[in-house]
Amino acid sequence: MLKIIADDLGLHKSVNDGIIFLLKEGKIDGASLMPNGEAFEDAVRQYSEAKIPSEKIGIHLNLVEQKSVFSGRLMPKNHKILFIKYILGLVKKDYIQKEFEAQFKKVIQAGIKPFFINGNQHLHLLPGIMDITIKLAKEYGIKYIRIVNEPVSLRKCKLFRQFQLMFLNFLSKLAENKIKKAGLKCNDYFIGFINAGNLREADIKQACELAKIHPDKIVELGSHPGYEDESLRRQYKHWGNYNWQKELDLLK
């Protein structure tokens, strides 16, 4: 089974416009809503007006760049900085639990019950943070959590990215065991990490082939579609050459 999921609903109005369009047209299977995205209210309004089925929307837990829902303070600018601080014990699990709880409550108070969970930059996979994620999933009756299990090919370019993927795949294997032990579900394969922000036809083809080879498994294709917008590009230029419009056109 292939599931195409668009991340970052709520990040920016142009991203919302693109994702809601794809949902309305039935081109994607779901979208994950960022509770502390600057365009969260716009995303909720568009979701409501478009009458999108609730099972199409998940929660995109986020610990970077936006304002904390719990404290209102600006979060770390870079996920790598957060990762280092977390490993050094400078980011307490208690804070993360309170932040995630606040994010869940914000989404639910907006009239949306998340159907699945994933995390910005896959930070929910980190040891300790996954335990919090599973705990909240059970509390809120959510059965599905994303992991990353993407094929690695060191023969291809982006070697550093491939090594990052190997680390995420390792974390995901640990997470998968915990998720299933808790009676929850997760995807079996994931495509979309290596070329995040620049999804290619080859990625879609690879996901389709995996789903065909493993019809009894869940293959998730992660994407970041949106309409081209100068303010979006300027605001997130540090992400690199993200190509929201190209992904939107591919998924159309």
C-alpha positions in Angstrom: 0.0 0.0 0.0 1.4 3.4 -1.0 0.6 6.5 1.0 1.6 9.9 -0.3 1.8 12.4 2.6 2.5 16.2 2.3 4.3 17.7 5.3 4.3 21.3 6.6 0.7 22.2 6.3 0.5 25.4 8.3 4.1 26.5 7.5 3.0 29.3 5.1 -0.1 30.2 3.2 1.4 29.3 -0.2 2.2 25.8 1.2 -1.4 25.5 2.6 -2.8 26.5 -0.8 -0.9 23.8 -2.6 -1.5 21.0 -0.1 -5.2 21.7 0.2 -5.5 21.7 -3.6 -3.8 18.3 -3.8 -6.1 17.0 -1.0 -9.2 18.3 -2.7 -8.1 16.7 -6.0 -7.3 13.4 -4.4 -3.7 13.5 -5.5 -2.3 12.8 -2.0 -3.5 10.6 0.8 -2.9 13.0 3.7 -1.1 16.0 5.1 0.6 16.6 8.4 -0.3 19.9 10.2 2.4 21.9 12.0 0.8 23.2 15.2 3.2 26.1 15.5 3.4 27.1 11.9 2.8 30.8 11.2 0.0 29.9 8.9 -1.7 27.4 11.2 -5.0 29.3 11.4 -5.1 29.6 7.6 -4.6 25.9 7.3 -7.4 25.1 9.7 -9.7 27.5 7.9 -8.9 26.0 4.5 -9.3 22.4 5.8 -12.7 23.3 7.2 -13.9 25.1 4.1 -12.7 22.3 1.8 -14.4 19.7 4.0 -11.3 17.5 4.0 -12.0 14.1 5.8 -10.4 14.1 9.2 -8.5 10.9 8.5 -6.5 12.8 5.9 -4.9 15.0 8.6 -2.0 14.2 10.9 0.1 16.2 13.3 3.6 17.4 12.3 5.3 17.7 15.7 7.9 20.5 15.6 10.7 21.6 17.9 12.6 24.1 15.7 12.3 27.5 13.9 8.8 28.4 14.9 7.5 29.7 18.3 6.9 27.3 21.1 3.2 26.6 21.7 4.0 26.0 25.3 6.1 29.0 26.2 5.7 31.3 23.2 9.5 31.7 22.8 11.2 31.2 19.5 12.6 27.7 19.1 16.2 26.9 18.0 16.8 28.0 14.4 18.5 24.8 13.3 17.5 21.2 14.0 21.2 20.3 14.2 21.7 22.7 17.1 18.7 21.2 18.9 20.0 17.7 18.3 23.4 18.6 19.9 21.7 20.3 22.8 19.4 17.3 23.3 22.3 14.8 23.3 24.2 17.0 25.8 21.2 17.0 28.1 20.6 20.8 27.6 17.0 20.2 26.3 15.0 18.4 29.0 12.5 15.7 28.1 10.0 17.4 30.5 10.0 20.5 28.2 9.6 18.3 25.1 6.6 16.5 26.6 5.0 19.8 27.6 5.6 21.2 24.2 4.2 18.2 22.4 1.2 18.2 24.7 0.5 21.8 23.9 0.8 21.1 20.2 -1.7 18.3 20.4 -4.1 20.4 22.4 -3.9 23.3 19.9 -4.8 21.0 17.0 -7.6 19.4 18.8 -9.0 22.7 20.1 -9.1 23.8 16.4 -11.5 21.0 15.8 -9.1 18.5 14.2 -8.4 15.0 15.7 -5.0 14.0 14.2 -5.1 10.6 12.5 -1.3 10.0 12.4 1.9 11.5 13.8 5.2 12.5 12.2 7.9 15.0 13.1 9.7 17.9 11.5 13.2 16.8 10.6 12.2 13.4 12.0 13.3 14.5 15.5 10.5 12.4 17.0 12.6 9.4 16.3 15.3 10.3 18.8 15.5 8.1 21.9 13.4 9.5 24.7 11.4 11.7 22.3 9.9 8.6 20.7 8.8 7.4 24.1 7.0 10.7 24.6 5.5 10.4 21.1 4.1 6.9 21.8 2.7 8.0 25.2 0.8 10.9 23.6 -0.3 8.7 20.7 -1.9 6.3 23.1 -3.5 9.1 25.2 -5.0 10.7 22.1 -6.1 7.5 20.4 -3.7 7.8 17.4 -2.7 4.5 15.9 0.0 5.4 13.4 3.5 7.0 13.7 5.9 7.6 10.9 9.4 6.0 10.8 12.1 6.3 8.2 13.2 3.1 6.4 14.5 4.3 3.1 16.9 2.3 0.9 20.5 3.4 1.2 22.7 3.6 -1.9 26.3 4.7 -1.3 26.9 4.5 -5.1 24.7 7.6 -5.5 25.7 11.2 -4.7 24.9 13.1 -1.5 27.1 10.8 0.6 26.7 12.8 3.8 22.9 12.7 3.3 23.2 8.9 2.9 25.1 8.6 6.1 22.4 10.7 7.8 19.8 8.3 6.4 21.7 5.3 7.8 21.5 6.9 11.3 17.7 7.6 10.8 17.1 4.1 9.6 18.8 2.8 12.8 16.7 5.0 15.0 13.6 3.9 13.1 14.3 0.2 13.7 14.5 0.9 17.5 11.3 3.0 17.2 9.5 0.4 15.2 10.0 -2.2 18.0 8.6 0.3 20.6 5.7 1.3 18.4 4.5 -2.2 17.7 5.1 -3.2 21.3 2.7 -0.4 22.3 0.1 -1.8 20.0 0.5 0.9 17.4 1.3 0.9 13.7 4.0 2.5 11.5 5.0 2.4 7.9 7.3 -0.3 6.7 9.2 1.8 4.1 9.7 5.5 3.5 10.8 7.5 0.5 11.5 11.2 0.7 14.4 11.8 3.0 17.3 11.9 0.5 15.6 14.3 -1.8 13.5 16.2 0.7 12.3 19.4 -0.8 13.3 18.2 -4.3 11.1 15.2 -4.9 11.8 13.6 -8.3 9.9 11.3 -10.6 12.4 8.6 -9.8 11.4 8.9 -6.1 7.7 8.4 -6.9 8.6 5.5 -9.2 10.7 3.9 -6.4 7.9 4.2 -3.9 5.4 2.7 -6.4 7.8 -0.2 -7.1 8.3 -0.9 -3.4 4.5 -0.9 -3.0 4.2 -3.3 -5.9 6.9 -5.7 -4.6 5.5 -5.5 -1.0 1.7 -5.3 -1.4 1.1 -6.2 2.2 3.4 -3.4 3.5 2.9 0.3 4.0 5.2 2.5 1.8 5.0 6.2 2.7 6.2 8.8 0.2 7.0 12.1 2.1 6.6 15.3 0.1 6.7 19.1 0.5 4.5 20.7 -2.1 3.3 24.3 -2.3 2.9 27.2 -4.7 5.9 29.3 -5.6 6.1 32.3 -3.3 8.9 34.8 -2.9 8.3 35.4 0.8 8.3 31.7 1.4 11.6 31.2 -0.5 13.2 34.2 1.2 12.1 33.1 4.7 13.4 29.6 4.3 16.4 30.1 2.0 18.6 28.5 4.7 16.8 25.2 3.9 18.7 25.1 0.6 17.0 24.8 -2.8 13.6 23.6 -1.7 11.3 23.4 -4.7 7.8 23.4 -3.4 6.3 24.2 -6.8 8.1 21.4 -8.6 6.8 18.9 -6.0 3.3 20.3 -6.4 3.5 19.9 -10.2 4.8 16.4 -9.9 2.0 15.3 -7.6 -0.6 16.9 -9.7 
